[in-house]
Amino acid sequence: MKKAAVSYKLSTTDLKILETISFLNERKIYPVNEGVYKILKGDEDLDLENAKEVPTYKTLVSFSSKKISNLIMMLLRHKYLEKIYDRQSDELYLKLSDKGQISLIDYHKKHKYKFKEKKVNKKPLFLFLD
């Protein structure tokens, strides 16, 4: 039987998720998985004011909700994220852990660029000929 890996190497996608949650947590906003997904996807129908100010807004347009949720679960499992419980809504919300914060600080020391918003090329679905 194989042993589980001791360390987890963060991908750029993982860092985008951590950056999103960090940005929100700094403003005393704690999201659920779906909220993180909608920001990364660039959903126009967000309940969040100024969602476009989040540095990772619309940076993972090709990812599914399930893929983002699986990545969040992996980040929780490796202690980069924590969950906090709200009694009023009876929901668990995401919070960046100390380990996640340290990882983001290390990333920002090594990388000076910002995440770039992806452009979605909208192709016409129909061709109308006269």
Buried (B, 14 or more C-beta within 10 A) or exposed (E): EEEEEEEBEBEEBBBBBBBBBBBBBEEEBBBBBEBBBBBBBBBEEBEBEEBEEBBBBBBBEEBEBEEBBEBBEBBBEBEBBBBEEEEEEEEBBBBBBEBBBEBBEEBEEEEEEEBEBBEEEEEEEEEEEE
